[in-house]
Amino acid sequence: MKRRKNNISPLEDTAEREPVTSPATAQDSRHIYEALRKSEERYRELVEHANSIILRWDKTGYITFFNEYAQQFFGYTEAEIIGQHVVGTIVPASESTGRDLRPLMDHICNYPEEHRYNVNENITKSGERVWIAWTNKLLTDENGNAIGVLSIGSDITKQRLLEEELRQAQKMQAIGELAGGIAHDFNNMIHGITGYAEVIQQLTCDARIGEYISHILTTAHHAAELTKQLLTFARKGNYQLSECNTHEIIRDVCAMLERTIDRRIDIERQLDASRPHVKGDIAQLKSALLNLGINAKDAMPQGGTLRFATSNIAIDSSTKISDFEIEPGQYLLINISDSGTGMSAEVRRRIFEPFFTTKESGRGAGLGLAAVYGTTHLHKGAIRCRSNEGEGSSFDLYLPIIKDCARLSNPQASPVIEERNIRIMVVDDEAIVRSYSKTLFEMHGHDVITFASAEEAINFYRQEYENVDLVLLDMIMPRMDGQQLFAFMKRINPDIKAILSTGYSVDSKVQEILADGILDCIQKPFTYEKLQKKIEALIAEGQLPATAVPEPG
């Protein structure tokens, strides 16, 4: 009788042969066999129930083993997945980043030792994209020939999303710094353009030249509006916080949209918030909601529904919403939704970047949503966008509400003051600003002296401060900025009267200087008329002398 090989268990083989060992030895063999069997069961149970994805696949990429955890994670039964190729089942042909995964899978099959650790995007049976960190080990037969790969994976999707959010936040911060710097320098240039245009306007009697100057000033004004949006995105924009009723703002925005957008778009309001008051800048909040409404309009070329809704929510702990971290407290939630074309994931990731737009050339600068982003930061809130292609878009805007919501009284108009001539000291590192300021201010009868650096200004002020009525300080200067210079000059003369001019406008640093005693802040580019109104208001308040500069002689 020939001995059977490889297809019977050791116990079955022993039963067919004549006993050549003692009963004790046979009993030992059974104990060994039982121990091996139990060990194998424990090993299989460990592999099947391990909290990791464990699979085995052959050299051609076909799956030969898929543990229970992997089945639950990917949504495939063992019968569905065994014998299937990894690409097309748990591995997509390409990642959402665009990387082709087929060559990678082929390379892992043939050279797993070069891919002991790799990270790639996978896909579940339901179509959900997930990120898995894999460790791979070469499997060989008894002759050392490669027969497949053993792969163990861990789900790192949440970690990957957090890393992506961090990268996005860092990118937006960097873009914000760049945008703020560009806007600041650009405002200085516009300031010079408008200044000299005003000088020419004062000197000419020619109606044609006057018309051309008017066009220059209008164009400069439009350029200033663009830089204002950049500054808002960079969180360095001009803002004045006060108590405001968001329901009134939304009604105003809806009324504006109803008069201007396609009549085929229905505008709905559902204002359910019982506490709609926030501390904010009415103009900026109105502009933000208007921008969101206009973007929704552009997404509905054939008409549709634009909806504004409000509600109150409580946030119990520090919460991350998109790129924003908001503190615990009571919040107003404004939802702006549309039934438009929606956005792809790639577009949705970039909508708040300045100059990014999907509109045709000439139909938008790509700054509207960037300004909304900046406004949200300035108000210590958060904004989140949800959108899919063909399913419309929805924006959730979170704003902290205030406890007291007393209505503000209407501001009284400032009394008209007869123009007075004063002694002005201008400190600005931009030559064109100094030159324009001296020329134009002196044309209106003021006595003006200019300085390019803080050091020159300090030396003069130390000797002549009694003969200076007003100091016009630039915020951003080399070596010593406006805040430091003001503090130094205040030590020389505690009663210094100064106005801060800045291309960045009113940010937190300027607020500090205002608290230190500076009279006011004026944003570049400003016209002479705007500066003169501030001077008149300060004279009316008794902050500046009301007597004219004595005539020389």
VEXDREN-227100 format. One record per residue (C-alpha): x, y, z. Coordinates in steps of 0.1 Angstrom, whole numbers, plus 5000, padded with zeros to 4 digits. Layout:
<nodes>
XYZ
...
</nodes>
This chain:
<nodes>
500050005000
501450344990
501550625016
499250915009
500951245010
499851605016
496051535015
495451365049
496151485084
498851335105
496251155127
494650995097
497950875084
498850715117
495550525119
496250345086
499650225095
500449935118
501250065153
505050085156
504950315187
503750265222
500350375233
502050655253
503750785222
500550795201
498850985229
501651235229
501151285191
497451345196
498251605222
500751775199
498251775170
495551925193
497952195205
498752285169
495152295159
494252525189
497252735181
496152775145
492652865156
493953135180
496153265152
493253275127
490953435153
493653695160
494053775123
490253775116
489454005145
492454225146
491654595145
493554635113
492954565076
494854245067
494854105032
496953875010
497253924973
499253734946
501853854922
499253954897
497254164921
494353924929
493153904965
493653564982
492853655018
490653925033
490253935071
486954005088
487854365098
488754435062
485354295051
483554525075
485654825066
485354805029
481854655028
482654335008
481853985019
484653725016
482753554987
482653894969
486253994973
488353674971
489653634936
489053994926
491854234916
492654514941
492254784914
488554824907
487554694941
489454844971
491855054950
490555324926
492255364892
493355714903
493355914935
491256234939
494656404937
494956274901
497756014908
497355694887
497355404912
497555114887
501355144881
501855164919
499854844925
501854664898
505154784913
504154674948
503254324934
506654284918
508854474942
507154474976
510554524994
510654874979
507254954994
507554835030
505455135039
503155335016
500155565018
497455574992
493755644987
491455354987
487755314981
484955124998
482154934981
479855224987
482255454968
483555644999
487155754995
489455665024
493255705031
495155395043
498655365056
499955015045
502854795056
503754525030
505754205033
506953975006
505553615007
507653334993
507252954987
509452695002
511952754975
512153124982
510253224951
507953534955
504253424955
502453734968
502254014993
500854035028
499554395035
498354535068
496554875067
495455145091
492755405084
494255755085
491455935068
490756175098
494456245102
494756315065
491756555066
493156735096
496556775079
494856905048
492857155069
496157275085
497857315052
494857505039
494857735069
498557795065
498157865028
495258105035
497358285062
500258315038
497958445010
496458695035
499858835044
500758865007
497359024999
497659275028
501159375017
500159424981
497059624992
499159845015
501659934988
498959974962
497060214985
500160434988
500360454950
496660534946
497060794973
499660974952
497560944920
494461094937
496561354955
498161504924
494761474905
493361694932
496261934929
495661974891
491862004898
492662304921
494962464895
492962434863
489962624850
489762414818
486462224818
487961944796
490861894820
488461894849
486461614832
489661404827
490661454863
487161344874
487761024854
491160974871
489561014905
486760774897
489160514884
491360554915
488260514937
487460184920
491060064925
490760164962
487559954965
489559644952
492359704977
489659745004
488459384996
491959254997
492459425031
489259265043
490458925033
493858985050
491959095081
493459435080
490359615067
488559925080
485859825104
483859995132
482159745155
478759835169
475559665179
473659565148
470459375140
471359115114
467659075105
467559435093
470759375074
469359065057
466159255048
468159535032
470359285013
467259095000
465559424989
468759524971
468959174954
465259184944
465759504925
468959394907
468959024900
467058804875
463358804883
463258424877
465158384910
462858364941
464358514972
463058355005
463658465041
463158255071
464358465100
463758245131
466558365154
465158515185
468458695192
469658845159
471959115174
475759085170
478559325175
479859395140
480459635112
477159685095
478759785061
481059485061
478359235071
475959375045
478759355019
479458985029
475858875026
475459064993
478558894979
477158554989
473858644972
475458764940
477558444938
474358244943
472658444915
475558364891
475057994899
471458004887
471558134851
468057974845
466558094877
465957914910
465657984947
467958184970
467158145007
468358345038
467658175071
468658255107
468658055140
470358065173
472757795184
474857725215
478457595212
479657425244
483357395237
485957525213
484957405179
486757385146
484657485116
486557465083
489557695088
488057865118
488357805156
485457945175
485057975213
482157845234
479158065235
475858175219
475958215181
473758345154
473758105124
472958265090
472358015063
472558125026
471557855002
470757834965
469357574940
472157644915
474757444897
476857374928
480657324929
483157044925
485356954955
488357124939
486457454933
484957434968
488457404983
489657724966
486557954967
487958184995
491358244978
491758594964
491658624926
490258274922
487158274901
485258044878
483558334860
484458444825
487158714821
485859054830
482958934851
484658934884
488058984901
487758684924
487758894956
484058874967
484358554987
487858634998
486358955014
483658735030
486358515045
488158815060
484958975073
484158645091
487658645108
487259005118
483958925136
485458625154
483058395136
483258105111
481958015077
481457675061
480557585025
478657275015
478157204978
478156934952
477956964915
474256984903
472957014939
473357384947
475457544975
474957625011
476957865033
476757865071
477958185087
478458175125
478558515144
478758555182
475658725195
475658995222
473659005254
472659365253
470959475221
469959835228
469360025197
471960285187
470660645185
471060805151
474460995150
474061375150
475461555120
478761735129
478362115128
479862295098
483062465109
484662745089
487962615075
490862705097
494562705088
496862505111
500462385113
500762025101
503761795104
503661505079
505761195085
505660935057
508460725040
506660755006
508161054987
505061094965
502761104996
504961375012
505161574981
501461564973
500561635010
502661945012
501562084978
497762024984
497662125020
499562445015
497162524986
494462535012
496462765035
497962515060
501562545071
503162205062
506562045069
507261685058
509761415070
510861085055
512060915086
511160885123
514561015133
514261335114
510761385127
511861335164
514761575161
512461845147
509661785171
511861795201
512762155192
509562285176
506662085191
505062405205
504662535169
503062215156
499262185158
498761845142
501061545133
499961325104
501760985110
502160695086
501560365103
504060145084
507660285082
511060125083
513060115115
510360275136
506660245128
503860485136
503060335170
506560355182
507060705168
503860835184
504960695218
508260865215
506761195205
504261175233
507161155258
508361485243
504961645244
502161465264
499561685247
500561585212
497761595186
498161335159
496161145132
497360815119
497260745082
497660385070
497360175039
496259885061
493460075078
492060005113
493459685126
494159565162
497459755163
495860075153
493160025179
495960005205
497360345194
493860495195
493660375231
497060535237
495660885228
495960935191
493061145179
491860955149
492860725120
492460785083
492760525056
494760575025
493960674998
492060975013
491061304996
491861645011
488061685017
488061375039
491061495059
489661845062
486361705077
488361525103
490261845111
487062045114
485561775137
488661795159
488462175160
484762155170
485661915198
488362155210
491161915202
492762155177
493162535179
490362735162
492563035154
494163085120
497863065114
499263425116
500363565083
504163585079
505763925081
</nodes>
